[in-house]
Amino acid sequence: MAPAWKAAGLTYNKYLEVAARVVRRSLKDDIRLAAERRGQTELRFAKWTSGKQGDLTNVADANAVAMAEAGTPKTS
């Protein structure tokens, strides 16, 4: 028998994301706010050229720019 998350069509990472969100929302207000801040992530990357690191770029910002250049509408 397959796990419930797999039967629901979720990946394991998505299942963990949903479970963590449910736990954070169930906490009391003071603890919940701190937990929600820990749950936010920001992914950045840098392009390396000739052994030198370039500027750090936020992945969400870079994706928005690439989508605009490609003429693809932004999805939430």
C-alpha positions as CSV (number, residue, x, y, z in Angstrom):
1,M,0.0,0.0,0.0
2,A,1.4,3.4,-1.0
3,P,1.8,6.2,1.5
4,A,-1.1,8.6,1.7
5,W,1.0,11.5,0.3
6,K,2.0,9.5,-2.7
7,A,-1.6,8.3,-3.3
8,A,-2.7,12.0,-3.2
9,G,-0.2,12.8,-6.0
10,L,2.2,14.8,-3.9
11,T,6.0,14.6,-3.9
12,Y,7.7,13.9,-0.6
13,N,9.0,17.5,-0.5
14,K,5.6,19.0,-1.1
15,Y,4.2,16.7,1.6
16,L,6.8,18.0,4.1
17,E,6.0,21.6,3.1
18,V,2.3,21.1,3.7
19,A,2.9,19.3,7.0
20,A,5.3,22.0,8.2
21,R,2.8,24.8,7.3
22,V,0.0,23.0,9.2
23,V,2.2,22.7,12.3
24,R,3.3,26.3,12.1
25,R,-0.3,27.5,11.8
26,S,-1.4,25.4,14.8
27,L,1.1,27.1,17.2
28,K,0.2,29.9,19.6
29,D,0.7,33.4,18.2
30,D,4.0,34.3,19.7
31,I,5.6,31.0,18.8
32,R,3.9,30.9,15.4
33,L,5.3,34.2,14.2
34,A,8.9,33.0,15.0
35,A,8.2,29.7,13.3
36,E,6.7,31.3,10.2
37,R,9.8,33.5,9.8
38,R,12.0,30.4,9.9
39,G,9.8,28.8,7.2
40,Q,10.6,31.5,4.7
41,T,13.4,30.8,2.4
42,E,15.4,32.9,-0.1
43,L,17.5,31.2,-2.7
44,R,20.3,33.1,-4.4
45,F,22.9,32.1,-6.9
46,A,26.1,33.6,-8.4
47,K,27.6,33.0,-11.8
48,W,31.3,32.1,-11.6
49,T,33.6,33.3,-14.4
50,S,37.4,32.6,-14.6
51,G,37.4,31.5,-11.0
52,K,35.7,34.6,-9.7
53,Q,32.3,34.8,-8.1
54,G,29.9,37.2,-9.7
55,D,27.1,39.1,-7.9
56,L,24.5,37.2,-5.9
57,T,21.1,37.2,-7.5
58,N,17.8,36.2,-6.0
59,V,16.4,33.2,-7.9
60,A,12.8,34.6,-7.8
61,D,14.0,38.0,-9.2
62,A,16.0,36.3,-11.9
63,N,13.1,34.1,-12.8
64,A,10.8,37.1,-13.1
65,V,13.2,38.9,-15.4
66,A,13.6,35.8,-17.6
67,M,9.9,35.3,-17.8
68,A,9.4,38.9,-18.8
69,E,12.1,38.7,-21.5
70,A,10.5,35.5,-22.9
71,G,7.1,37.2,-22.9
72,T,5.6,34.5,-20.6
73,P,2.9,35.7,-18.2
74,K,3.8,35.5,-14.6
75,T,2.1,32.8,-12.5
76,S,1.6,33.3,-8.8
